[in-house]
């Protein structure tokens, strides 16, 4: 049973890497199987279909976010706790660029397949914001929906948009040193 779980984990990790690099449409189950050194039958055993494999990859991304959040202790002021959580997620994303590439592809491509991943991230963030509010670690003056949007933007917004800023900068300046960085502010109007 341990080997099956290990194979399942290796399959998900390889699919994440390949989907991040080539997009889901650019990667067959056969290619994932070859990457891991398993049969397509084993992938079908664990995930059923390619759609099932994509859902499992989405789950892996959410698990990594949950794991990053679990490293933060709820001590300090509400602002310190929230910032520590955002820092933990951003650090996990910097350490796992394939997760950022996968999120970019899944959430920004117009095919709509990323809707379930976005839904999972919003649900997770909503639960987390709710728990922080109930525990006194987040403000209750700001509407919870605004806090959910702010949290997601604080955690992933810069990583999504910074490559665009870098590309624009290289076109207008040509010097990669000293290029500007971005910050995101979410306000309710």
N, C-alpha and C positions, 0 to 999 in steps of 0.2 A: 504494500500500500504506500509506503514511504517513497518508493521509486516513482509510482504514478503521480503522487503529489509533486515530486520534484520535476517530473516531465511536464506536468501541467504548468508549473511556475516557469519553467524554461520556455515553453511554447508561448505563454503570455508575454514574457519579456522579449522574446525574439519578434513576435508580432508587433509589439509596441515599437521596437527599433525600426522594423521594416516599414510599418505604416507611417511612422514619423518621417522617414526618409523619402518614401515613394508614394504615399497615399494608399488608402485601402484598395482602391481600384487597380493600383499598380503592383499589387502583391497577391499572388495566388496562394491557396492553402498548400499547394505542392512546394512553393518556394519557402514558406514558413517551415514545412516539414524538413526540407533539405537543410535549412539553416540550423535547425535543432538536432538533426540526425535521427528523426523519428518517421514513422509512416503517416500518411494522410489518415489512415484508419484510426490511429491513436488521437489525432487532433479531433476527428469526428466523434470518437468515444468521449472525449472530455468536453467538447464544445458544440457538437452537433453539426452546425453549419458555419459558413463564413460569418454570417450575422451573429451567431452565438460567440464566435471568437472575438468579433469586434466589441460585443457587449462585455466580454471578459476583459478585454484591454481597457475599456472605459472603467470597469471596476478596479483594475490595477491602478489607474491614475487616481481615482478617488481614494483608494487605500493608501497611496503615497501621501496624499494631502492629509488624511486622517492620522497617519503615522507622524507627520511633521507636527501637527497640532498636539499630539499626545506628548511631545517632548517639552511642552511649555507648562510651567507650574503657575497656578493662579495666585500669585503673590504680588503685592504692589498695588498701585492705583489702577483704576479701570483703564486709563490711557496706557499705562505700562503693560498691562496684561494684553490688551488688544495689539499694541505695537509688537510685543514679543511673539504673538501668534502670527502676525503678518510677516515678521522677520523670519520665523521658522519656515513658513510656506515658501517665501521667496528664496531662502537658502536651499531648500529641497529642490526647487525648480532650477536654480543655478547649477546644482550638482547633478541634475538629470535633464540635460538639454533635449533629450529625446522626448521627454514629457512635454516640454514647451512646444517643440515642433509638432508633436501629435495634437496638442490642444489647439495650436494655430490652424492646423489642417481641419480638425474635427469641427471647430467652432466657427471658422471663418469661410469655409468652402460652402458654396450655395446649394449643395445637394441635399441638405437637411438631415443627414445622418447624425450630425453632432447634437441634434436636439435632445436626445436621451442623455448624453453626457452633460450638456448644459443643465438639464433638469436635475440630474444627480448632484451637480455642484451647487446649484441654487438650493436644493433641499438640504444638503449638508450644511451650507452656510446659514440657512434659515434656522436650523436646529442649533447650530453653534451660537449664533447671535441670541437666540431665545434663551439658551442656557446661561450665557454671559449676563444677559439682562436680569434673569431671575437670581443669579448669584451675586449681583451687585458689581459685576466687573465690566459693565457697559452701561452707558447712559440710557435712561428711559425717556429723556426729553426729545431725542431724535426719533422720528418714526422708524420702526423696525425694518420696513422695506428699504428705506434710504440706507440704513446700516448694512443691509445685505449687499446692496449694490456697491457701497463704499468698500466693504470688506473684499469683495471679489476684485474690484479695480485696484485696491491697495496691494493685493497679493499677486495679481497676474498682469495688470494693465501695462506697467512699465516694460515688462519682459516681452509683451506682444508688440508694443509700439516702438521700443528703442531701436530695433533693427531698421525700421522705416526711417527714423530720424537719422541713423547712421548712413543709410543709403542716400538720403536727400543731401546730407552734409557732404558726402564724398562727391556728389554732383556739383554742388555750388562752391565747394572749397578745395576739394582734392586732397586735403591734408587730414589723415585720420586722427592725428593728435589734437587734443583740445576740442574735439567735437562736443556739441551740447548734449546734455541728458535731459530727459523729460520728467515731469512730475504730473500727477493726475489729481484733480480735485473734483469731487462729486458734490453738487449742491442741488437742493430741491428748490424749484422755482414756483 
